[in-house]
C-alpha cells in the first residue's frame, strides 16, 4: 500500500470517528437513541408479570430491584421502576450522587424481602438495558414509584412518556414544595445530567 493511500485511509478514519462523536452528542443523536430505546410492549412480559405477585430479593439502587423469578439466562428479573429516577450510587460515570445512598436505603426498608405486585405499561415493558419497566405495588397498597416521589427520594423522569407521567410530575412538585428528602438541600448542579438538560429545554421553550 502506498504512503499516500495509507494517509488517505487514516484521514477518512479520523473524519468518520469525528462524525460519530458529533452525531452521538448532537440533538439528532439523542433523538435516535431515545427512539431506539422505545421498545414496544412484549406480550410474553405482560402474560408473565402483569398484576402478578413476586418477592423482592435484592435492591440494586433506589429505583432498581430484583424479584424472585427467572428472566432468560438470569435467575432473577431486574425491574427498573417506571417513571422515576433516583440519584445514582453504582454508576461509575457519575459516582455516588447526592441523596443516592438515602434513596437506596429507603427502597430497601420498603421493599426488600416483601411480596410486591408488578404492573406494566401496555405500551412498553423493557428499557434499552432489557430491564423490566414496572409500577411496583407494596404490601400496604401504595406504589413504590409514587412513595419515592412523594417523600423526596426520586425525580420524576421527564425523558419518556408513560401512563402516569403528569401525576408523577405533580407528586415531585409536591415534595419539592415541601422540601422533602433531597429537595431540602439539592442544587441544580447535583441534578442528573438528563434533568439539567430537560429543565433547560423547558425554560428555553417557555421563553419563546
Phi, psi and omega in degrees: 000131182290160180297319181296320180293319179297319178297320179297319179294322178296317180297316179298319179297318179296317179297320178296320179296317178297321179296319179296315179298316180298315182297318182298326183264355182276168177299323179295320179296318180297317180296320180296317180296320179296319179296319179296327185276352180276077181283135180292159179298140178259128183297327179291328176294315181300319181290323185280323190246326192299125179064020178258159183253136181219169177255136177280119184254348181200142173246113182280317182202179182302328183246014184223125183225163175244140177243161191277058174213137183295149178225096183064237182278354183265146180289332182233161176262128178268129181248130170257119183298125186289134168086000180226164176216116177267155178302143184289149170230343185244353184283118182293338181283327183256339186074194179279118183270162180305127178071011177294310179300322179296319179294318179297316180294322179297318178296321177300315181298322184279325194239331187299126180081000183264154172274127182232154175258137184253129178236134184251159175274132183291347182264339183200136183238347183226152173262184185292344176266008180068020173280147179288130177266124188209156167262126188248118182268125182278166181302331180277001178098346178279160178261130182304318179305313185287323179296318179299321177291312185298324183268003175081028179257359184212158172263146170288126184281113184271359187283328186227139178282146178206182188299328186243030184306307182292322179298317182293324175298321180291321178297318177297317180300323179295314179295321180295318179295327179268002180053047178274149173055233184295338184288351178289328185223356184292145175249157180305328179293340180266357175293158171300150182303320182298323181290318177303318181292315182294318180295322178297319179295321179296318179297320178295319180294320180290335181281344182288000000 
